[in-house]
Structure formats: C-alpha cells, structure tokens
Amino acid sequence: MRPIWTGGVTFGLVYIPVRLYSATNAIQLDLDLLSKKDKAPIRYARINAKTGEEIAWKDVVKGYEHKKGSYVVLEPDDFEKVDMEKSQNLEITSFVDEVDVDPIYFDTPYYLEPDPKAKKLYALLNKALKKSGKVGVAEFVMRNRERLCLIAPKGNMLILNQMRYEEEVRSAKGLDLPGNVDVNEKELDMALELIKKMSEEFDISDYKDDYIAKLKKLIEAKAKHKTIQVNKPAEHHKIDADDLTKLLQESLTKFKAASHAS
C-alpha cells in the first residue's frame, strides 16, 4: 500500500511521525459511458470556453472566481501556505468517550502506521487510549481540505476515523416525523420479544455485497445473448393498526418455528 498522507500525530509535547493509509476498498463495477447509437466510448474533454479548443492537463490550473469573470489562480503550494502546521501535523486537541460522538458524523476510516523509529511512542498512545477508554479528537489538512477525525485503538494499531463537520450534516427540520404517538403496550411487548428472538452477536463476515456478483452474472448472460430469470421482490402492503398485532404474532411464530427446527 502507498501512504496518502505523511506527517505526525501530536498530543501535548509528544510527536509521533506516521503514515496514513486508506482502510477501505470500494466494491464497484467500472462501467463506461457509451454512445447509444453505435456503442462507441465517450470521452471527457477539457474545453476552453473562449476558443473551443481542448486543453491538455499540464495546462490546467485551479482558480477561484472572486469577482464576476475575474479569477485568482492558486498554485499547489498555496494550499499548504494556508495552514502549514495542519498540513504536516495531526494534533490531538482533546480526548472524549467515543459513545458520546453521534455516528452520523463518522465518514471514512484510515490506518495509521508509525515511523520505524516511533514505534514505542505509537504503542504508548495505543495502550493509553485503551486503558483510559478514550479516543483522541484531532484536525489536519489533507487534499486541500481540513479534516476532523477521531483516533482510536484497534488491536495494536491506531485507526483514524475521518468525520464530518456539523455544518456538513443536513438538518432534519422539515421531515414529517411522528411526535408523541401512543403505542399499544401489547404490540410494544411483542415487538420487544421479536427483537430478542432476532438478536445475535454481530459478525461482519456474515455480510457480503453480492449485488456486484449478480450484476456480473447478468452481464455475462447478456454477452451470450441469454436471459436471466429474475425473482420479483415480495410485495409489502400498507398496514393499519388492526393488522399490526397479527403481523407481529405471525413474525414471532415464524422465528419460534425456525429456532425449533434448528
């Protein structure tokens, strides 16, 4: 793996040089855009709005329109000049309980690898976080953007969870949500029993993204001019209050029967 950011984690006066690696690998199928008429691939071009000519990547720069039609060009090193400290360092400013952070703010996980000479300091922070039950809150600059993150221990490794800032999360205001709705106690008890019946220890290996595999199967069939039998999803009808008790009871009966069979 190649690091996507190199710098240092700091807390207090302690400095730990580290390398940051992506911890995820997106599962997706690369689809090309084609012309509907002749199936020819479509390519994107960088066209000069004034001359209509195509511009090579080497001649493309980034600019900000600070006045209508007037741009300020930004060079690569301009982005680092904004905050050199945060471009090179990941400073932990506080420690918090992870359960106090709303999961809606979590975004992308990364692995932190220590410089060979900083393994002792890295291990110290890892063990201190484990023993305290805390995670570190930090900010740093990567890819011309300031990032908020949590640093947490995982085994003998430190994980960096990139977060969203509060202003990046949309307000739920305007959604038609239930208010103080009266819930039937019998139905609530049945729902709790159903949750109990369906509860188990979470194991991530039990879950696979098989949509891509099915899509590839469809593509292979189409390439051979074959058709694939598609199973239609079960229809779910809207229910009223009178049906809810019946559906909960049927669900419980189903899971009880399944547990006896196993």
Sequence and secondary structure as in RCSB ss.txt:
>XXXX:A:sequence
MRPIWTGGVTFGLVYIPVRLYSATNAIQLDLDLLSKKDKAPIRYARINAKTGEEIAWKDVVKGYEHKKGSYVVLE
PDDFEKVDMEKSQNLEITSFVDEVDVDPIYFDTPYYLEPDPKAKKLYALLNKALKKSGKVGVAEFVMRNRERLCL
IAPKGNMLILNQMRYEEEVRSAKGLDLPGNVDVNEKELDMALELIKKMSEEFDISDYKDDYIAKLKKLIEAKAKH
KTIQVNKPAEHHKIDADDLTKLLQESLTKFKAASHAS
>XXXX:A:secstr
   SEEEEEEETTEEEEEEEEE           B TTT  B     B TTT  B  GGG  EEEEEETTEEEEE 
HHHHHHH HHHHHEEEEEEEE GGGS GGGEEEEEEEEE GGGHHHHHHHHHHHHHHT EEEEEEEETTEEEEEE
EEEETTEEEEEEE  GGGS   TT     S    HHHHHHHHHHHHHH     GGG    HHHHHHHHHHHHHTT
               HHHHHHHHHHHHHHHHHHHHH 
